[in-house]
Amino acid sequence: MTTDTRYNGWTNYPTWRVYMEVFENRKYADAIAGEITPESLEEIAKGMIDMGGEAKYSTALEWAYAFISEVNWHEIAAHLNEQCDPVLRR
């Protein structure tokens, strides 16, 4: 038996939550020149978690990394590329 993990139309809860909390207002996405890639989005999220390399090891930090490991970065990138005008990001 397969379990449907979709959440509010997204692949899963982590994908929806990261999109809503980090990328919905496009503040971070608009800072990316050209096409938004899954790798660039993951890099932004990891930078937020480790505070630009300033975070020290903690259980909470590991939980945050485990949470974002479940994010479908391709889905978020595709959505943002559809929503954002690439001409405005050049």
Protein Blocks (a to p, Z undefined) as FASTA:
>chain_A
ZZdfbeehiablmlmmmmmmmmmnommmmmpgcjddfklmmmmmmmmmnnnopaccdfkl
mmmmmmmmmpcfklmmmmmmmmpcfklmZZ
